[in-house]
Amino acid sequence: MQKIILVMRQELQDLINEKSDLLHPEVIAASQKLDQALNNYNDILKELKK
């Protein structure tokens, strides 16, 4: 999961550099996907700590 998140972060950064606009729909969509992946990862970590 960590590797997936790292790849998603790099893809988001590349997209930001390509579009040069944080409000571009593709950038927003990629950011939202990364947010969801991070939330899922955080939920998994919380469950493991129980």
Phi, psi and omega in degrees: 000321180298321180294321178298316180296319178298318178295316180297321178297316180294319178297320178296315180298318178298319179294319177299316179296322181290315185274337181053032181206110181294343181261006177296138183305324179292323178293316179298316180297316179295321178296319179294322177295318178296316178303315181295318178297319178295320177297317178298316179298317178298319177298319178298315180298320178298318180295322181291333181279349181286000000 
